[in-house]
Amino acid sequence: MTSLPNGPHTRVGAAERDAAAARLQQAYAEERITHEEMEQRLQQALTAATRAELDLVTADLPADRPDAADSTATIAAAGGRIVRRGVWRVPRTLKVASAFGKVRLDLSHAIIDHPVVDIELGLGFGRATITVPHNATVDVDGVQGGWKDVRYRPPRHPVPGGPLIRITGAPGFGRLRVRHARGR
């Protein structure tokens, strides 16, 4: 089977659109674009059908920095949802804070450049679900319990070679659920 060239007329899928959306949100967080620009560009990115259409919405933004993955990122919301899924670059340390909302982190398709990733949770009354790659090792010993227990069941047949995902913090009165993605 011959693969098609990856040119401007190549059709894009949800993973590429999600990556462009994450890049736009990062540009907004860095105050490179206004809120209105972000909303307009997000609409264009999420409806893009080809590589050219998708590249158009991020063409004037700086290229992804390789050292960006080495930094610490913070995601916070008072009452809304925090969702990260699809293709996104996971920093070495990810701090997540939510007072009342739901948190859903899906690392199954994420780009993980580090052998160890620390996720520091600060939950109030919300819930968090973290999906890790099928070959990841998970350490939840640093999670301080609240009303609800931490729900994590290691896989019966662990797959070696994946990253170590260390989850720490205080889930408050919420619930933390950690699960492995299905193997490929």
C-alpha positions as CSV (number, residue, x, y, z in Angstrom):
1,M,0.0,0.0,0.0
2,T,1.4,3.4,-1.0
3,S,1.0,6.3,1.4
4,L,-0.2,9.7,0.2
5,P,2.1,12.7,0.4
6,N,1.5,15.0,3.3
7,G,0.8,18.2,1.3
8,P,-1.5,21.2,1.7
9,H,-4.5,19.3,0.2
10,T,-4.1,16.3,2.5
11,R,-7.2,15.9,4.6
12,V,-6.8,16.3,8.4
13,G,-8.4,14.4,11.2
14,A,-9.6,15.1,14.7
15,A,-6.1,14.7,16.2
16,E,-4.6,17.4,14.0
17,R,-7.5,19.7,14.6
18,D,-7.2,19.2,18.4
19,A,-3.5,19.9,18.3
20,A,-4.1,23.2,16.5
21,A,-6.8,24.1,19.0
22,A,-4.4,23.4,21.9
23,R,-1.8,25.6,20.1
24,L,-4.3,28.4,19.8
25,Q,-5.3,28.1,23.4
26,Q,-1.6,28.3,24.4
27,A,-1.2,31.4,22.3
28,Y,-4.1,33.0,24.0
29,A,-2.7,32.0,27.4
30,E,0.6,33.7,26.4
31,E,-1.4,36.8,25.3
32,R,-0.3,36.5,21.7
33,I,-3.9,36.6,20.5
34,T,-7.0,38.1,21.9
35,H,-10.0,36.1,23.2
36,E,-12.0,37.1,20.1
37,E,-9.2,36.0,17.8
38,M,-8.9,32.7,19.7
39,E,-12.7,32.0,19.3
40,Q,-12.6,32.8,15.6
41,R,-9.5,30.7,14.9
42,L,-10.8,27.8,17.0
43,Q,-13.9,27.7,14.9
44,Q,-11.8,27.6,11.7
45,A,-9.4,25.0,13.2
46,L,-12.2,22.7,14.3
47,T,-13.9,22.8,10.9
48,A,-10.7,22.6,8.8
49,A,-10.8,19.8,6.2
50,T,-7.3,20.1,4.7
51,R,-3.7,20.8,6.0
52,A,-3.7,24.2,4.2
53,E,-6.9,25.3,6.0
54,L,-5.5,24.2,9.4
55,D,-2.1,25.8,8.8
56,L,-3.7,29.1,8.0
57,V,-5.1,29.6,11.5
58,T,-1.6,29.0,13.2
59,A,0.7,30.4,10.5
60,D,1.5,33.6,12.4
61,L,2.2,31.9,15.7
62,P,5.7,30.9,16.8
63,A,6.7,27.3,16.1
64,D,6.4,24.9,19.0
65,R,9.5,25.2,21.2
66,P,11.2,21.9,22.0
67,D,12.0,23.3,25.5
68,A,8.3,23.9,26.1
69,A,7.8,20.3,27.1
70,D,10.4,20.7,29.8
71,S,8.4,23.4,31.6
72,T,5.6,23.3,34.2
73,A,2.1,24.0,32.9
74,T,-0.9,25.0,35.0
75,I,-4.5,24.4,34.1
76,A,-7.1,25.9,36.3
77,A,-10.9,26.4,36.4
78,A,-13.3,27.5,39.1
79,G,-16.4,25.7,38.0
80,G,-16.1,24.7,34.4
81,R,-14.7,21.6,32.8
82,I,-11.0,21.0,32.1
83,V,-10.5,18.7,29.2
84,R,-7.3,17.7,27.4
85,R,-7.5,14.9,24.8
86,G,-6.2,14.0,21.5
87,V,-2.7,14.9,20.4
88,W,-1.2,17.3,22.9
89,R,2.3,17.7,24.4
90,V,2.4,16.8,28.1
91,P,4.9,18.9,30.1
92,R,7.2,17.4,32.6
93,T,5.0,18.8,35.5
94,L,1.3,19.5,35.0
95,K,-0.6,21.3,37.7
96,V,-4.3,21.0,37.6
97,A,-6.7,23.0,39.8
98,S,-10.5,22.9,39.8
99,A,-12.8,24.0,42.6
100,F,-16.1,22.6,41.4
101,G,-15.7,21.4,37.9
102,K,-14.8,18.1,36.2
103,V,-11.3,17.3,35.0
104,R,-10.7,14.9,32.2
105,L,-7.1,14.3,31.1
106,D,-6.6,11.8,28.3
107,L,-2.9,11.0,27.8
108,S,-3.5,8.0,25.5
109,H,-2.7,9.9,22.3
110,A,-0.6,12.6,23.9
111,I,3.0,13.3,23.2
112,I,5.0,12.4,26.3
113,D,8.7,13.3,25.9
114,H,9.7,12.5,29.5
115,P,10.2,9.2,31.2
116,V,8.5,10.6,34.3
117,V,5.5,13.0,34.3
118,D,4.2,14.6,37.5
119,I,0.6,15.6,37.7
120,E,-0.3,17.7,40.7
121,L,-4.0,17.8,41.4
122,G,-5.9,20.4,43.4
123,L,-9.5,19.5,43.4
124,G,-12.3,20.9,45.5
125,F,-15.6,19.2,45.1
126,G,-15.0,18.1,41.4
127,R,-14.1,14.9,39.9
128,A,-11.0,13.9,37.9
129,T,-10.6,11.1,35.4
130,I,-7.1,10.5,34.0
131,T,-6.6,8.1,31.2
132,V,-2.9,7.0,30.8
133,P,-1.3,5.2,27.9
134,H,-1.6,1.4,28.0
135,N,2.2,1.0,28.7
136,A,2.4,3.6,31.5
137,T,3.2,2.9,35.1
138,V,1.1,4.9,37.5
139,D,2.0,6.0,41.0
140,V,-0.9,7.4,43.1
141,D,0.8,7.1,46.5
142,G,1.2,10.9,46.7
143,V,-2.6,11.5,46.5
144,Q,-4.1,12.7,49.8
145,G,-7.5,11.2,50.3
146,G,-10.8,13.1,50.7
147,W,-14.3,11.7,51.0
148,K,-14.0,9.5,48.0
149,D,-11.2,7.0,47.4
150,V,-8.8,7.0,44.6
151,R,-10.0,4.5,42.0
152,Y,-7.1,2.9,40.2
153,R,-6.6,-0.7,39.2
154,P,-3.2,-1.6,37.7
155,P,-3.4,-3.7,34.5
156,R,-3.2,-7.4,34.9
157,H,-0.5,-7.7,32.3
158,P,1.7,-4.6,32.4
159,V,3.4,-3.5,29.2
160,P,7.0,-2.3,29.9
161,G,8.6,0.7,28.3
162,G,6.1,3.4,29.0
163,P,6.4,6.6,31.1
164,L,5.9,6.8,34.8
165,I,2.9,9.0,35.6
166,R,3.2,10.2,39.2
167,I,-0.1,11.8,40.5
168,T,0.1,13.9,43.7
169,G,-2.1,16.4,45.4
170,A,-5.3,16.6,47.2
171,P,-8.5,15.6,45.5
172,G,-10.5,17.3,48.2
173,F,-14.0,16.0,48.5
174,G,-14.1,14.9,44.9
175,R,-13.2,11.6,43.3
176,L,-10.1,10.6,41.3
177,R,-10.3,7.9,38.8
178,V,-7.2,6.7,36.9
179,R,-7.4,4.2,34.1
180,H,-5.3,2.7,31.4
181,A,-6.1,3.1,27.7
182,R,-6.7,0.0,25.8
183,G,-3.6,-1.5,24.2
184,R,-3.0,-1.2,20.5
